[in-house]
Amino acid sequence: MSRTIVVVGASRGIGSSIVHQLASNSDFNILALSRNVERMKASFKSYSNVTCFALDLNAKDVRSQCETIFLNYPSIDILINNAGVLVNKPFLELSREDLETCYSVNVMGVMETVQAALPKMDKAHIVNISSVGGFQGSVKFSGLTAYSTSKAAVCSFTELFAEEYKDTFIKMNCLCLGAAQTEMLEEAFPGYEAPVSADKMAEYIVDFALNADQWMNGKIIPVSLSTP
Ligand SMILES: NC(=O)c1ccc[n+]([C@@H]2O[C@H](COP(=O)([O-])OP(=O)(O)OC[C@H]3O[C@@H](n4cnc5c(N)ncnc54)[C@H](OP(=O)(O)O)[C@@H]3O)[C@@H](O)[C@H]2O)c1
């Protein structure tokens, strides 16, 4: 059965890997979204089932940008909200712009993408990618106040959405990822070696996105080797 799958934040890291893994199945019609459309086109050029679109989640018109992208697609079966931005700064040094960027991309961008996708959804699974740092009771890291609080908001959004849409066939779940080796991690924590590769993390996310809505809705799941 053919499925239309939207991957937001597909130009690099985990999102890029998610698209590569999905694209090997010709039954999937994949929409790859992020700002760097040239990088996506180069990376996915060998797949006829991947279409790339420019999207900036740090803009005022995310909902209408997404509505335009989705216009020619009759339905969306899976939406993976993977895009994210990380600011690593001591709390007192955080500027208004730092806070706004994190909340705009990581929270409002996710909500507005969902708003644009909903009219195209009948039976669907929405997967939000949060961080273990935004998971209550998890190990926390200095300097990640803007980032981790925004990721906590994504967890909360997941529960609220699931409640509001519980009588529909649209399910939303949230994965709180632990460290995976990507450019984001390298930029934020130079020299740190994550226990999991981007490809390995993507493998879990792909399987979860394709299957988990049969068993769960509104769930927030840590995908991490760290304790707590
Ligand atoms: N790597 C980790 O250890 C880790 C741990 C916990 C959670 N996560 C989460 O996992 C997700 C993927 O992380 P990653 O490590 O793969 O990050 P990454 O390598 O930095 O990739 C982030 C993706 O988000 C997109 N993006 C960033 N700002 C955007 C914007 N304004 N509009 C649209 N797209 C935007 C980027 O594309 P463009 O630059 O082309 O726009 C890129 O494709 C993120 O949500 C991150 O918070 C990662």
The ligand as an SDF file (V2000), in Angstrom:
LIG
                    3D

 48 52  0  0  0  0  0  0  0  0999 V2000
   21.8850   14.2800   17.6740 N   0  0  0  0  0  0  0  0  0  0  0  0
   21.5350   14.1330   18.9430 C   0  0  0  0  0  0  0  0  0  0  0  0
   22.3390   13.7250   19.8040 O   0  0  0  0  0  0  0  0  0  0  0  0
   20.1230   14.4390   19.3680 C   0  0  0  0  0  0  0  0  0  0  0  0
   19.7710   14.1530   20.6980 C   0  0  0  0  0  0  0  0  0  0  0  0
   18.4820   14.4420   21.1040 C   0  0  0  0  0  0  0  0  0  0  0  0
   17.5680   14.9600   20.2030 C   0  0  0  0  0  0  0  0  0  0  0  0
   17.9370   15.2310   18.9250 N   0  0  0  0  0  0  0  0  0  0  0  0
   16.9320   15.7860   18.0240 C   0  0  0  0  0  0  0  0  0  0  0  0
   16.8900   15.0260   16.8470 O   0  0  0  0  0  0  0  0  0  0  0  0
   16.5410   15.8600   15.7360 C   0  0  0  0  0  0  0  0  0  0  0  0
   17.5810   15.7070   14.6430 C   0  0  0  0  0  0  0  0  0  0  0  0
   18.8290   16.0850   15.1940 O   0  0  0  0  0  0  0  0  0  0  0  0
   20.2160   15.9980   14.4070 P   0  0  0  0  0  0  0  0  0  0  0  0
   21.2540   15.7340   15.4360 O   0  0  0  0  0  0  0  0  0  0  0  0
   20.0910   15.1130   13.2280 O   0  0  0  0  0  0  0  0  0  0  0  0
   20.3700   17.5370   13.9680 O   0  0  0  0  0  0  0  0  0  0  0  0
   21.0960   18.2420   12.7300 P   0  0  0  0  0  0  0  0  0  0  0  0
   22.1860   17.3980   12.2070 O   0  0  0  0  0  0  0  0  0  0  0  0
   21.4450   19.6160   13.1880 O   0  0  0  0  0  0  0  0  0  0  0  0
   19.8910   18.3380   11.6860 O   0  0  0  0  0  0  0  0  0  0  0  0
   18.8050   19.1600   11.9890 C   0  0  0  0  0  0  0  0  0  0  0  0
   17.8480   19.2410   10.8230 C   0  0  0  0  0  0  0  0  0  0  0  0
   16.8570   20.2350   11.1620 O   0  0  0  0  0  0  0  0  0  0  0  0
   16.7660   21.1580   10.1050 C   0  0  0  0  0  0  0  0  0  0  0  0
   16.4650   22.4990   10.5670 N   0  0  0  0  0  0  0  0  0  0  0  0
   17.1450   23.2410   11.4720 C   0  0  0  0  0  0  0  0  0  0  0  0
   16.6200   24.4710   11.5350 N   0  0  0  0  0  0  0  0  0  0  0  0
   15.5810   24.5000   10.6580 C   0  0  0  0  0  0  0  0  0  0  0  0
   14.6570   25.5000   10.2450 C   0  0  0  0  0  0  0  0  0  0  0  0
   14.7120   26.7520   10.7280 N   0  0  0  0  0  0  0  0  0  0  0  0
   13.7180   25.1860    9.3230 N   0  0  0  0  0  0  0  0  0  0  0  0
   13.6740   23.9380    8.8010 C   0  0  0  0  0  0  0  0  0  0  0  0
   14.5080   22.9540    9.1250 N   0  0  0  0  0  0  0  0  0  0  0  0
   15.4690   23.2490   10.0510 C   0  0  0  0  0  0  0  0  0  0  0  0
   18.1370   21.1380    9.4440 C   0  0  0  0  0  0  0  0  0  0  0  0
   18.0340   21.4910    8.0680 O   0  0  0  0  0  0  0  0  0  0  0  0
   18.4080   22.9170    7.4270 P   0  0  0  0  0  0  0  0  0  0  0  0
   19.5960   23.4420    8.1550 O   0  0  0  0  0  0  0  0  0  0  0  0
   18.6620   22.5620    5.9930 O   0  0  0  0  0  0  0  0  0  0  0  0
   17.1980   23.7560    7.5860 O   0  0  0  0  0  0  0  0  0  0  0  0
   18.5390   19.6820    9.5600 C   0  0  0  0  0  0  0  0  0  0  0  0
   18.0600   18.9520    8.4610 O   0  0  0  0  0  0  0  0  0  0  0  0
   16.4550   17.2810   16.2980 C   0  0  0  0  0  0  0  0  0  0  0  0
   15.1280   17.6040   16.5900 O   0  0  0  0  0  0  0  0  0  0  0  0
   17.2660   17.2000   17.5690 C   0  0  0  0  0  0  0  0  0  0  0  0
   16.8740   18.1760   18.5050 O   0  0  0  0  0  0  0  0  0  0  0  0
   19.2010   14.9800   18.4870 C   0  0  0  0  0  0  0  0  0  0  0  0
  1  2  1  0
  2  3  2  0
  2  4  1  0
  4  5  1  0
  4 48  2  0
  5  6  2  0
  6  7  1  0
  7  8  2  0
  8  9  1  0
  8 48  1  0
  9 10  1  0
  9 46  1  0
 10 11  1  0
 11 12  1  0
 11 44  1  0
 12 13  1  0
 13 14  1  0
 14 15  2  0
 14 16  1  0
 14 17  1  0
 17 18  1  0
 18 19  2  0
 18 20  1  0
 18 21  1  0
 21 22  1  0
 22 23  1  0
 23 24  1  0
 23 42  1  0
 24 25  1  0
 25 26  1  0
 25 36  1  0
 26 27  1  0
 26 35  1  0
 27 28  2  0
 28 29  1  0
 29 30  1  0
 29 35  2  0
 30 31  1  0
 30 32  2  0
 32 33  1  0
 33 34  2  0
 34 35  1  0
 36 37  1  0
 36 42  1  0
 37 38  1  0
 38 39  2  0
 38 40  1  0
 38 41  1  0
 42 43  1  0
 44 45  1  0
 44 46  1  0
 46 47  1  0
M  CHG  2   8   1  16  -1
M  END
$$$$
